[in-house]
Amino acid sequence: MSKFLIKKIAEENYKFFCELNGSDYIASEFALFTILNLIQKFKIKSVLELGMGIGSVSDTILKCSKEKKESLSYYGTELNEFCLSVLPINVKYFNDVKLFDELKSIDNKTFDLIIIDGLDNSLHQIKNYVKTHTILFVEGDRSIQTQTLKSLFPKHYYVNVITLKKNPTYVHGGNSFENYLGGGQLIFINPTFLMKIYWFKEKVFTYVKRKVRKFNN
């Protein structure tokens, strides 16, 4: 699947979820695109999402997987009662999701990609759920979770991925359309050579984008 189609799926799904109740803090369009790109680039077959919220990330990933006619194992955690009530409604392929209350409730399972999209009190146990080259993606600016993860994996390669695109006018909640779209924290816990190349490119892109942002301000 081309990057154009991935970007289209991310954009359309973000716009759809912006119109739903509880969408104030959903993952940004850019974050959705970044996740889809990682899944395609590194041939991800199993995903764990900590803090599924109202379902924007899971719905986007599963729709893309179905579009590509690829099988994907999807696990998620969520405790919030409102989110639990709307997830079956918002996520088209919800029946494909194995949902748990928190991380420690999942037994004997490891994942290619783990997305941290909310709070989970058992985050420190995440080492029990990774493979040798698992990728971690922390949505937004969750600094406490990011620092916890970095300390757990001393051989990690880390980069804050950002964009120059600003929030669309239909953005919901407190995210002004004058602000830049949210990004995320990308952590390769034990990167392969290809992962190191990807990481290096993102480091360069982030450096340049920060310079452009500073100039524009």
Buried (B, 14 or more C-beta within 10 A) or exposed (E): BEEEEBBEBBBBBBEBBBEBEBBEBBBBBBBBBBBBBBBBEBEBBBBBBBBBBBBBBBBBBBBBBBEBEBEBBBBBBBBBEEBEEBBEEBBBBBEBBEBBEBBBEBEEEBBBBBBBBBBBEBBBBBEBBBBEBBBBBBBBEBEEBBEBBBEBBEEBBBBBBBBBEEBBEEBBEEBEEEEBBBBBBBBBBBBEEEBEEBBEEBBEBBEEBEEEEEEEE
